[in-house]
Amino acid sequence: MSNEDPRQFNIAQLAKDLDDVLRFFASSDDKGRVENMTEIIRQGAYVGYVLFVQPTTWSFEWEEAGHSELVVFPALVQLSDEHGRPRARPLRSTSKQRVPRGR
């Protein structure tokens, strides 16, 4: 999604609106909060576009690597091609994003 994409305005506005509500629950030293929230919304918009623009079958891969990590965004795996035929090997469109679990 380019910076000129009109969806960028909607994403930025949604992040601002969410921050207006959620900032009261966040630690005051969290300077990257809005940027992180914007990126999560942007990734969600991308996944929505990929899922609904073509007749393919998709799977979300949530499995954790271990007890020390938490999956915050699943891998998106394509199971069938653009004609609805099963793929010989699933195609990973996005990779899992993980964060360390807090102790």
C-alpha positions in Angstrom: 0.0 0.0 0.0 1.6 3.2 -1.1 1.6 6.5 0.8 -0.6 8.0 -1.8 -3.3 5.2 -1.4 -6.5 6.8 -0.1 -6.9 4.1 2.5 -3.9 5.6 4.3 -6.1 8.5 5.5 -8.7 6.1 6.8 -6.1 4.0 8.6 -4.5 7.1 10.2 -7.9 8.4 11.3 -8.8 5.0 12.8 -5.5 4.9 14.7 -6.1 8.4 16.0 -9.7 7.6 17.1 -8.6 4.4 18.8 -5.8 6.2 20.6 -8.2 8.8 21.9 -9.9 6.0 23.8 -7.1 3.6 24.5 -4.4 6.0 25.6 -5.9 6.2 29.1 -5.1 2.5 29.5 -1.5 2.7 28.2 1.7 3.5 30.1 2.7 7.1 29.7 6.2 6.3 28.3 4.9 4.3 25.3 5.9 6.7 22.5 5.5 4.2 19.7 1.9 3.3 20.6 0.2 5.1 17.7 2.8 3.9 15.1 2.3 0.3 16.3 -1.5 0.6 16.2 -1.3 2.1 12.7 0.8 -0.7 11.5 -1.6 -3.3 12.9 -4.5 -1.6 11.2 -2.5 -1.4 7.9 -1.7 -5.1 8.1 -5.4 -5.9 8.8 -6.4 -3.8 5.8 -3.9 -5.8 3.6 -5.2 -9.1 4.9 -8.8 -8.1 4.2 -7.9 -7.1 0.7 -6.0 -10.3 0.0 -8.8 -12.5 1.5 -11.8 -10.9 -0.3 -10.4 -9.9 -3.7 -9.9 -13.4 -5.1 -11.5 -16.8 -5.0 -8.8 -18.6 -3.1 -8.8 -20.5 0.2 -6.7 -19.2 3.0 -5.6 -20.4 6.4 -4.3 -18.4 9.4 -1.3 -20.0 11.2 -1.3 -19.1 14.9 1.0 -21.8 16.4 3.5 -20.5 18.8 7.2 -21.2 18.7 7.4 -21.8 22.4 6.2 -20.6 25.8 8.5 -17.5 25.6 6.7 -16.0 22.6 3.2 -14.8 21.7 1.9 -14.6 18.1 0.4 -11.2 17.6 -0.3 -11.5 13.9 -0.7 -15.0 12.2 0.9 -16.1 9.0 -1.5 -16.0 6.1 -1.2 -19.3 4.1 -2.8 -19.7 0.6 -4.3 -23.2 0.2 -5.8 -22.9 -3.3 -4.9 -21.0 -6.4 -6.8 -18.1 -8.1 -9.1 -20.7 -9.8 -10.0 -22.5 -6.5 -7.8 -25.5 -7.2 -5.8 -26.9 -4.2 -2.1 -25.9 -4.3 0.4 -28.7 -4.3 2.3 -26.8 -1.6 0.7 -24.1 0.5 2.0 -20.6 -0.2 2.9 -18.4 2.8 1.8 -14.9 1.9 2.8 -13.2 5.2 4.9 -14.5 8.1 3.9 -14.8 11.7 4.8 -11.8 13.9 5.8 -12.7 17.4 6.7 -10.8 20.6 8.4 -12.1 23.8 5.9 -12.8 26.6 6.2 -10.5 29.5 7.3 -12.0 32.8 
